[in-house]
């Protein structure tokens, strides 16, 4: 709500800057637009540095075609206008050419969005539009034809992707998600055949969480400090590309037995302390919707006194292991084993009906679990400890996948593992 209340020009600058800084477009590539309540199209300009846009660079196109601004509107204005004409539910459009999605568009293959439940829920089915000259009415027609069929995520042959949504931030989140799906799919292809989820599995996982409401209480100093720290570390997870804008759940236990947790569907880069949700005794802070993962975190905290932070995420490399039958082993380098130890693998259905099924997995040797087609759950003694494990997990997965281009992988042998455990007093 904070973002969508800004002027369209400011929204467009903010999102294009973010896309550019994330390496998902070039100086000259991509275009964004917003259709406002008066029927005006606000659109990024043609031929202007996408990494240095200001609000004065954004162009305004009136319903009668009058152009207001100091530049030319994007040459792709025709397809933006045609999509808005055909789909009254769409109020924002994102078009860009990130390298991963270009690779799919060159092969004329759509990224698989049915590998992780949240990804399909956000992107829906994906279509592909025929190739035509950029900026042409023909290309505009081809793209709009796919949107007319009900698609909101449309790949373009040899040209990237176009997405439409109810507002610009929502549409950017779709864009980031489809790019993530593409990256995960490429990594998974190097490990084996990816396992696709069915409609029933997706629906079962994406059900909302309902809780009773806690009475209002005075904010303690501890809660203020914890909110600050958890918000800061969530931003860091996004900056490290371990979370995406809408993916990744993180919680931290408080001394009163309750815990704070990140919400669903709040941009991880812009998340504030006020967005975090306090949960205690199965009840939720008033006026907020607990994330679907809340019961899992509660069960882990209740069962394990030594765990004070829990992260659920699906960064691309480790997720490639969870969507294939490839096994992950932490015996890659000593540091990975020291941090991760015995990483468990669980079936997709684990914990969907009984959160305790996940909680009972963790022990002295297992603080990380992989769940098929759902990503990973990492537990730690605090925010920094949990974050370190998640980062090491993703980096280790990246290294294992990359090593396949070098030669057969040789893991640290069991007798050497015993020496590591003895040297670092891991069994004391």
GIZI-V663004 format. One line per field, one symbol per residue. ss: DSSP state (A for helix, B for strand, O for the rest). phi: phi as a letter, one per 20 degrees, with the letter a starting at -180 (. if undefined). psi: psi as a letter, one per 20 degrees, with the letter a starting at -180 (. if undefined). A space follows every 10 residues. Layout:
ss=???
phi=???
psi=???
This chain:
ss=OOOOOOOAAA AAAAAAAAAA AOOOOOOOOO BBBBBOOOOO BBBOBOOOOO OOOOAAAOBB BOOOOOBBOO OOBOOOAAAA AAAAAAOOOO OBBBBBOOAA AAAAAAAOOO OOOOOOAAAA AAAOOBBBBO OOOOOOAAAA AAAAAAAAOO OOBBBBOOOB BBBBBOOAAA AAAAAAAAAA AAAAAAAAAO OOOOOOOOAA AAAAAOOOOO OBBOOOOOOO AAAAAAAAAA AAAAAAAAAO OOOOOOOOBB BBBOOOOOBB BOOOOOOOOO OOAAAOBBBB OOBBOOOOOO OOOAAAAAAA AAAOOOOOBB BBBOOAAAAA AAOOOOOOOO OOOAAAAAAA BOOBBBOOOO OOOOOAAAAO OOOOOBOBBB BOOOBBBBBB OOAAAAAAAA AAAAAAAAAA AAAOOOOOOO OOOAAAAAAA AAAOOOOO
phi=.fffeffgff ffffffffff femdbdgden bcbcdefene ddbfeemdgf ecfcffefed dfgenfddqe cefgfeggfg fffffecfee cbcccbcfgf ffgfffelce geedecgfff feemfddcef fbfgnefffg ffffgfffeo fcccfdglbo bcccbfbffg fffffffffg gffffffffe dqefeeeegf fffffeffdd bfeeffcffe ffffffffff ffffgffffe meddgcdocc cbfdfenebd bfefmdgffd gdgfffdecb lmcdgfncdf ffegffffff ffecfeecbc cdbcfgffff ffecefedce eecgfffged leeedcfgfg nfdbgfgegf febfecdccd dglcncccdb eagffffgff ffgffffgff ffffedrged efffffffff fffdlfdf
psi=hggiirqhhh ggggghgggg hjkjrrgiqr qqrporiijq ppqqrpjpoi ikqrhiipqp orhjippprj aqrqijhghg ghghhhniip jqppprmqgg hggghhilpp qojkhpghgh hhhaqprpqq qrppiqhggg ggghhhhhii qiooqppkic qpqqahrggg hghgghghgg gggghgghhi hapqppqrhg gghhhjqrpp qrpqqpqpor hghggggggh gghgghhghj khqahjpppp rpqrijiaqq qqrqkpohhj prhhhqpppp kjqqpqjqoq qhihhggghg hhhohipjpp pprmqgghhh hhjrjpqppi lgqghgghhh cooqpqqgip ihiohhhghi hqahiojpqp ppjibqppqr iaghgggggg ghgghggggg ghhhigrppo qprhhhghhg hghjlij.
